[in-house]
Amino acid sequence: MVTARIGVHTQAWAGVVGGNQGWGSVLRVHFSGPDLARVRIAARPDALWETILSFHRLRDRRDGLAFGKWRVETREKLNGETRLLAPLVPTRGYFPDFLTPPEGQLGVDAALSALRETPPARVHTELAGLARTRTLPTWIRAMADGDSRQLGHLVGVLQRYHAAAVAPYWPRLQARIEADRAARGRALLDGGADRLLATLPSTLRWRAPVLEVEYPVDRDLHLGGRGLLLMPSYFCRRTPVTFHNPDLTPVLVYPVDHPVPRVTAVPAPGRSLGRLVGATRSAILRGIGAGCTTTELARRADVSLASASQHATVLREAGLLFTLRRGNAVLHTLTPLGAALLRGGQQGEGETG
């Protein structure tokens, strides 16, 4: 799968993570020259990673500003999915790697199809890890014994949960992740993999040739020339996440920043879009491209810095761009709605895959 879950799954331990001073246990990711050449950033959010990690967020009480409203809205739409998923995705400890196949980057339908085709031997092995620490319900034990109907049942539960908890918020989630990806991409262009790794969140520390990750257990991961896929995630919080099985494709899921606005369902286009009339704002929207600073935006649209900042504020309030602030610098990127408007298309509801 597209992640590097190593040792005990980290999301269960988010509450013990502190700052980058006085770290306790550490995951050390060892890079060779070929590994640095193969560092890349996930092209899009992963549907099942966000689904599984959102299930962790649903059951904790932290980060109320970012997730409080989302929790209330989601719980009102669920119908037994929490009870069914809880034994597979406990609040603490390991959960099976097969729940997050790499096809998650292709959309939820492709991911669930891949999950349904998981080899029975792998399902049995990974569920055995859960059975060592807790008593599993009958339907999960049957799935571990090769009952394909129960695997199909799991697919249905995940599909319903995703539809309630993730799909309505996908455009907002996607915009936030794309903003982080744009910032990491600029770091990669400006200073190569070394700069990229040095700009990751504070729970990751680059000490070439080792990336240290604040982690619940001490562990070493040798990439062995496979490179590393970095995956920014909306619902990952504090501690990065990686596969339990080190033989899977090395991927590190890390949390994006969560400035306001908090995650909410996408509103229908309203009166704020009426403020976009005029050639200057159209030029601003076109000038954002794959991401740019306010200074670059002013130059591309041939307006003053103050004018570029003012127009960017209007576009941001209309939900057409996202602004990522880092110190005194800002980076503007288009939201899915802004990109759709620029293309002349219509923004669909829910996940686009």
N, C-alpha and C positions, 0 to 999 in steps of 0.2 A: 504494500500500500504506500501511498504517497507521504509517509511520515516516518519518524524514527523513534518509535516508542521503545524506550530502552529500560529494562528493569521494571519496577512497578510503575504503572501508569501515573504520570505526574499530576493530572488534573485532580486526582483524589487528595493531593497534598498541597493544594494551592494555599490553604490557610497558614502553612508554616513558612511560607516564603517571605523573606524580608527584602532589604535593599541589597546593594552590591558590596556592602561592608560586612565583615564578619560572616561570610558565607559558611554554611555547614557542608553538606554533601554536594558534590559537583559531578556533572556529566562532562567528560572531556572528549571532544570530537577531534580526532587527529587527521590533519590534512597533509597530503603529499603535493608535489607540483602539479601532477595531473588532476588531483582533486580540486585545487584552486581554479584550474582552467574549466572545470565542470560545475562550478557553483552557478545555480540559476534560481530565478524567482518564479513561483507558480504563476501561470498566465491568467488564472481566474480563481475565484473562491471554489472550494471543494464542497459539494452539496452534502455528503454524508459526514465529513469532518465537522462542518458547522452544525449539522443536525445532532450528532452525538455530543459535541461540546456544549450545545445549547441546553441539552438535558441536564448537564452539570449545573449550568447557571440557573435553571428553573428551580432547583432544589436548594440552592444556598441563599443566604440573605444579604450577602455583601453586594457592593456596587449598586445600591438602590437608585442612584441618579441615572446610571447608564441603563439599568435593566429592570427597575421597579415597575414601570408602566407596562413594559413588555411581559413581565411575569403575570401581572393581573390579567391582561388581555389573553395571554396564551392559556392560562389555567381555565378560563371561562369556556374555551373552545375544545378542551380535551375531554375524552370520554373513555377512561380506563387505560389509556396508553401509558401513563406514568406507572401504574401498578405492574403492567406487563414488561416494561423496559427496565425497571429498577433492578431486578436480579441480574440482568446482563450488563448493565452500566451502573455499578454501585457508586455511592458517593465517595468512597475511598477504595483505593487499590486498583488492581488490574481489570481491564476489560479486553475482550478478544480483538485481535488485529483484523479478523475478517469482516468486522463491522464497517471498516473504512477502506474499501478497495480503491485502487488508483483511478478507476473510472468515475470517481466522484467529481473530477474536474470537468467531465463531459455533461454533467447535469444529473439530477436525481433519478431520472428514468434509467439512464445507462448504468448508474451506480447500483441501483437496486436489482437490475438484471444480472449484473456481475456478482452481486452478493448471493443471489438465488443459485448461481452456478458454482458456488464454493465447493471444492471437493469434500466429500464426507469425512475423509481422514483428517483433513485440516480442521473442520468443524469439531470433530471429536477431540483432537489434541488441544485446541485452544479453549474449549469449554471445560476440559479436565482441569485447567488452571483455575477456573472459577470454583469448581466443585471441591477443590482442596481447602477452600477458605469459607465456604457457605453451603447451605443446603439449597439445591436448585429445585424449582417447581417441576411438575411432571412433564409439561410440554417442552421445557428446555432439555431435560434428561432424554426425552424421546428424540429431540433434534440431535443431541450428541450421539445417539445410537444409530443415526442415519435416516431418520424419518423425514423425508423430503417435504411432506405436507406441513410439518412444523416449521421448516425453514421458510416455506411459502407464507405461513402465518406470520413469522417475524417480518418478512418483507412488507406485508400488509400493515402491520403495526407501525413500522418505520415510515411508511408512505403517509399514513394518516397523521402521525406526529409531525412530520416535515410540513405537511399541508397546513397544519394549525400554527406551528411554532416558528417556522423559517420562511416558507414561501411568501407570506404577505409582507415580509420585511426585506426580501431579497434585494430590491433596488438600492435601499439604504445601505445594507450590508455590503453590497458590491461596490458602491461608491466609496465607502470607507476603505475597503481593501485595495481598490485601485489607486486611491490616493497614497497609501503606504507603498504600494508597488512602484508608483512613479517616483517617490522620494528615494527608494532603494535603487531604482534604475539609474537615477541621476548620480548617486554615489558610485555605482559601478562604472558609469561612463567617465566620471571625473577622476577616479583613483583606482579602478580595477577591483578585483575581489577583496583585496586588503582593505580598501576604504569601505566597501559594502559591509564586510563583517564587523568593522569597527563602529558602524552606525546603528547596529541592531539594539533593541531595547536593553535596559539596564540589568535585566536578569541574564544577559549573555555578555561575555567578556572575551574579546579577541586578543590572544597572546600568541602571535604567530610562532609555530604553525598549529596551535591548538585553540579551539573555540571552547571556552568554559561556560557551562550552562548551570545556573542555580537549579538544584535538582534534589529530590527526596532521598536518593541513594547515590553512593559513589559508583561510577561506571566509566569505562573507557570504550569509545567507539572508533575503530580504525576504518576509515572510509575505503582504503585499499584501491584507490583509483576510480571508484564509482561516482565520485562527486557528491554534492549535497543539494537537494531541492529545498529551498526556503519557502515556507507557506505562511503568509500573514493571515490571521484569523480574527474574525470579529468576536466570536464567543469563547475563544481561548483567553484565559485570564491569568496574569502574573507568571506562572511557571510554564515554560515551553513544553511541548508534548512530542514524543517520538515513539516509534514502534517498540514493542516488547521483544520481537524477534529481530536480532541484528542482521540476519541474512536478507531481510526485505530491503527494498530500495530505500537508501537513506534519505529521510525527509525530516525536517524540523519545523513543526508548527509553532509559531510564536504570536503573542498578542499584539494587536494594533493599539495605538493610543485611542482613548475614548473621551475626546472633548465633547461639549454639548454642540449640536443637539443630540439628545439620547435617541436610542433606536425606537422608531415608531413605524407604523404602517404607512405606506406612501399615500399622501392625500391626493384627492382628485385635483387636477389643475384648476386654480381659482383666480381670484382677482389679481394676485401678485404677478401672474404671467402677463397681464395686460400692461404692465409697466415696461415690458421689453420692447415696445415699439421704438423704432429708430435705428439708423444705420450704425451709430457708434456702438450700441450694445451688441448688435449683430457681429460687428468686427471684433469686439471683445470676446464673444462666444467662439468665433472661428479661431481667434488668436491663441486660445488656451491649448489647443492641440492635445498632445500627450502629457501635458503638464508644464507649467511655467511659473516663475515668480512674478510679483506685481511689476517689477522693473522691466522684465522681459515682455510682459503683457502690454505695458505702456508703449514700448518700442514697436511691437508687432502691430498694434492698433493705431499707432501714430497719434497718441494722446498724451497728456501730461500724467505724471505719476499719481497725482491727487485724483484726476479724473478716472484713471484706470482702477484705483482703489474703490472709488465711489460706485462705479458701474459693477465691479465685481461683487460688492456688497448686495446690490439689487439682485444680481443673478443668483447669489448664494441664498438669499431669502426666498427666491422663487423655486429653490430646489434644483437649480440647473448646474451648479458647480459646488465643489467641496473645497474648503481651504484648510490645509494642514499647516499648523504653526509650529515652528521649531526655533525657539529663542526669538531673535528679532526678524528672522526670515519667514516667509510664507511660501507655500506652493499650492497653486490652484490646479484642480483637475475637473473634468466634466463628470457629472453624475450620469447614470444611464438615461435619465429623462432629458438631460441637456444634450447628450450625444444623439438621442433619437430626434429631438427638435432640430438639431443642426442637420441631420440627414433628411429632414422633411418627413420622417415617419412618425408613428405614434408609439408612445411608450406603453407596452403591455403590462398587465398586472402580474405580480408574482414572479417566479423564477423564469429566466430565459434560457437557462442551461448554459 
